[in-house]
Amino acid sequence: MPATGDGRAPGAADQPDAHDGARLSRARNHPTTTGPATAPPIPHPRTRASHLGDSPAPGDAPADGAPPLRLLVIEDDASDAQLIKAAAAESGTSIALHWARGLDQATELLAPPAPSARRGRGARGPEFDCVLLDLASPADLPHPSDASDGLEGLHELLRRAPHTPVVVLTDAAGAEIGAAAVAAGAQDFLIKHETDGPLLARALRYAVERKRADESQRRLVEAELRGQENARLQRHLLPTPLLDGAGLSFTRRYRPGRRRALLGGDFYDAVRTDDGTVHVVIGDVCGHGPDEAALGVALRIAWRTLVFAGLTGEALLTTLQHVLEHERRSDEIFATLCMLVIEPGRTDTGLDSLGACERARLYLAGHPAPLLLGRDHRPVTLPADLAGPALGLLPCHDGQAAWPAHDVELQPGWRLLLYTDGLIEGRVGAGSRRLGQDGLADLVADHQSAGLTRGRLVDSAIAEVEELNGGALTDDVAVLLLERNPVQLILG
């Protein structure tokens, strides 16, 4: 049976070249050898002051100034505690021992410091690197279990101090229970009559490192689970356009500026109402944090609700500003927005609704105007001379905030590119020059001339913007490509 969980064989120290330090049993049988007779007495927790004030004996601190390994020994037998002290003295490792007779005394020492102590306004109790628990010590449990497996003390210690590494101490007949203790949560076990100083030091170091690795793995798993939950939540907060029967191709791309996030302050949506009118919105809440992302979701949901309630135009934007004013965390938060209301195609020209000219109303609230993509000419930026202020900048009640509509005629086969300013504020080269709307129009024209359409057109445009910027864009980016398509709706 191994003497310790690191694979050291029993009796390995009996070989001629092995370390001749005092084993616990030899120290008991030969009191004149190096042991409790010559080692400093182990501190005894007679009072609470001694609990918190124990310190290593002079000379325990290593020459390089590293702090000693702080070990709490839970042992009800004073002679065994002295033997552990003797083994620690011969371990070659700086070990500061503290002694507790049972779990109740140990719990006082293992309890975290009070808040005042953490802030430096009071005495701070010792923090232990490891606990050495003798399984033969009374469990000292408030509610003993009827089914005893010999590990009641260990179970209770792990419940009270789940983040502290534990090494258990057994006698030769309890070697199997030592392995069971490791399976139950201890980091290692030692057998009394086979433990010398170096083996004790090795077991303690192993226990500390194993516990640190276990805690790191636990935190990693918890972080991964939280990340998966956040990803699922954010994915469900992104909208699903409701455009059935609209005969439109709808391509969208969304890239938050925050690392490891799926949702930013940008938002978009598109719905078709019962009268055949298509409503499209894209917006941008200033800022990049989770609060801005939550506000963007609130505005998007409010917008869809108001559209289905029959509101449109300035009445809708005014109500949406009231929502923003009530939901934002400070008065400095605002949101830009672009809204399109596309009426059904006219049928009095002899063409069906999918091949007719259409009219749209464009509303801008501090947002860049969309691009109208032509099949045989450079993209054209829609007029922005009637743009109103961003939502939340000016009060609505005094008439300062106004968002008049600009009428746009859409020819058969039209295509509109809507985007947030993160796409056009990227740098061009190493200087301070920004891409801007004109630069975006030239870039999209080049990709169109290469025969790219729909998702490939949007993806290649974003990739070139990032290449010109010299890396990923730091701002949130949302891009919508809406196309009149004489077939069933296509989402990309």
Secondary structure as GFF3:
##gff-version 3
##sequence-region A 1 492
A	DSSP	three_ten_helix	12	14	.	.	.	ID=ss1
A	DSSP	alpha_helix	24	29	.	.	.	ID=ss2
A	DSSP	alpha_helix	48	53	.	.	.	ID=ss3
A	DSSP	beta_strand	69	74	.	.	.	ID=ss4
A	DSSP	alpha_helix	78	89	.	.	.	ID=ss5
A	DSSP	beta_strand	95	100	.	.	.	ID=ss6
A	DSSP	alpha_helix	103	110	.	.	.	ID=ss7
A	DSSP	alpha_helix	115	118	.	.	.	ID=ss8
A	DSSP	beta_strand	130	134	.	.	.	ID=ss9
A	DSSP	alpha_helix	152	160	.	.	.	ID=ss10
A	DSSP	beta_strand	166	170	.	.	.	ID=ss11
A	DSSP	three_ten_helix	172	174	.	.	.	ID=ss12
A	DSSP	alpha_helix	175	184	.	.	.	ID=ss13
A	DSSP	beta_strand	188	191	.	.	.	ID=ss14
A	DSSP	three_ten_helix	192	194	.	.	.	ID=ss15
A	DSSP	alpha_helix	197	237	.	.	.	ID=ss16
A	DSSP	beta_strand	248	255	.	.	.	ID=ss17
A	DSSP	beta_strand	266	272	.	.	.	ID=ss18
A	DSSP	beta_strand	278	285	.	.	.	ID=ss19
A	DSSP	alpha_helix	290	308	.	.	.	ID=ss20
A	DSSP	alpha_helix	313	327	.	.	.	ID=ss21
A	DSSP	beta_strand	335	342	.	.	.	ID=ss22
A	DSSP	beta_strand	358	365	.	.	.	ID=ss23
A	DSSP	beta_strand	371	372	.	.	.	ID=ss24
A	DSSP	beta_strand	380	381	.	.	.	ID=ss25
A	DSSP	beta_strand	406	410	.	.	.	ID=ss26
A	DSSP	beta_strand	415	419	.	.	.	ID=ss27
A	DSSP	three_ten_helix	421	423	.	.	.	ID=ss28
A	DSSP	alpha_helix	436	449	.	.	.	ID=ss29
A	DSSP	alpha_helix	454	469	.	.	.	ID=ss30
A	DSSP	beta_strand	477	484	.	.	.	ID=ss31
A	DSSP	beta_strand	490	491	.	.	.	ID=ss32
###
